């Protein structure tokens, strides 16, 4: 994939996340958590184990690339999850 196509896909995903917050804000799970971990410490295994639970949705490093509005972007990703708990592993943004 060409880098410009990858950037286009990322920005499109970002825009849809913002739109989900505007129109589906009631679907945001009330339970959210973040796992911070250094490389080679088992965080990917923990992510996989948690993601296998039917009521938990885990996104993997969603803030690896810069986004304009990180908090709204994460909320938009939460809306998409449609589960009781939402997690972002490896987040690089701290509020």
C-alpha positions in Angstrom: 0.0 0.0 0.0 1.3 3.4 -0.9 1.9 5.8 2.1 -0.7 8.3 0.8 -3.3 5.6 0.7 -2.5 4.6 4.2 -2.8 8.2 5.3 -6.1 8.5 3.6 -7.5 5.4 5.3 -6.3 6.6 8.7 -7.9 10.1 8.2 -11.1 8.5 7.0 -11.2 6.3 10.1 -10.5 9.4 12.2 -13.4 11.4 10.6 -15.9 8.5 11.1 -14.9 8.3 14.8 -15.7 12.0 15.2 -19.0 11.5 13.5 -19.9 8.6 15.7 -19.4 10.8 18.8 -21.7 13.4 17.4 -24.5 11.0 16.5 -24.1 8.0 18.7 -22.8 9.5 21.9 -25.3 7.5 24.1 -23.6 4.3 23.1 -20.3 5.0 24.8 -19.4 2.3 27.3 -19.2 3.7 30.9 -16.3 1.4 31.8 -13.1 2.3 30.0 -9.5 1.4 30.8 -6.1 1.8 29.3 -3.1 -0.6 29.6 0.3 1.0 29.4 3.2 -1.4 29.0 6.8 -1.4 27.8 7.7 -3.6 24.9 8.3 -7.3 25.6 6.4 -7.3 28.9 3.3 -9.4 27.9 0.9 -6.5 27.1 -0.1 -8.1 23.8 -0.9 -11.3 25.6 -3.0 -9.4 28.1 -4.7 -7.6 25.3 -5.6 -10.9 23.6 -6.9 -12.4 26.8 -9.1 -9.5 27.6 -10.3 -9.2 24.0 -11.5 -12.8 24.1 -14.1 -11.9 26.8 -17.5 -11.4 25.1 -18.3 -8.1 27.0 -14.9 -6.4 26.5 -13.6 -4.7 23.3 -9.9 -3.9 23.0 -8.4 -1.6 20.4 -4.7 -1.9 19.7 -2.6 1.3 19.8 -5.2 3.6 18.3 -3.3 6.7 19.2 -0.1 5.5 17.5 -0.6 8.2 14.8 -1.5 11.8 15.6 -5.1 12.8 15.6 -6.6 16.3 15.9 -8.9 15.6 18.8 -7.6 12.5 20.7 -10.4 12.4 23.4 -13.2 12.6 20.8 -11.4 10.1 18.6 -11.2 7.6 21.5 -14.9 8.2 22.3 -15.8 7.5 18.7 -13.9 4.3 18.8 -15.8 3.4 22.0 -19.1 3.9 20.2 -18.1 1.5 17.5 -17.3 -1.2 20.1 -20.9 -1.9 21.2 -19.7 -3.8 24.3 -19.9 -3.0 28.1 -16.1 -2.3 28.5 -13.7 -0.6 26.1 -9.9 -0.6 26.3 -7.1 1.1 24.3 -3.8 -0.7 24.7 -0.5 1.1 24.3 -2.0 4.5 24.3 0.5 7.4 23.8 -1.9 10.1 24.9 -2.5 10.9 28.6 -5.1 13.5 29.7 
